Amino acid sequence: MPYAIQTTDKPNSGELRAKIRDTHVQYLTANLQKLLAAGALTADDGTGGHGGILIVDTEDRKEAEAFIAGDPFTKAGLFEKVTVTRWRKAYFNKQKLI
């Protein structure tokens, strides 16, 4: 089962997020084979960013934790909270799996 990683930015960190974003995207792109999904949490109108969700395709918690630890956002101190949780794919890519 993969791991879901949910992050929450520290308050008033929009400037830091914008500054590090390109490096973060390069990191995700370089590790694309490990990702089932990834994206920012935004306002209802799609603006801003205040955290994110990543689903890492691994059976190993330590690998998922190492993945988020290596993220440039983490290294820059952007996150107030990071949660790593085992995730069961029940419905995925428009398919029922269970």
C-alpha angles and dihedrals in degrees: 000000000000126000125244115214118197120188132192121200123230113257117277093012100128092113092053091047091052092047095052099033098098092051090047091052090049089053092051092046092050088052098040093128089065096053129086090175141345137175148139126269106235143175117278090264091056096251129128126005129244103172140327150233124233125179110203118201101226139112091211121086091199090056091051091048091048090049094057092040089058094050112113089228089059093045090051091054095244098140127084091182137015122187122190114194134170109250127205114210103226099152118016136161091000092306133114107230102178 
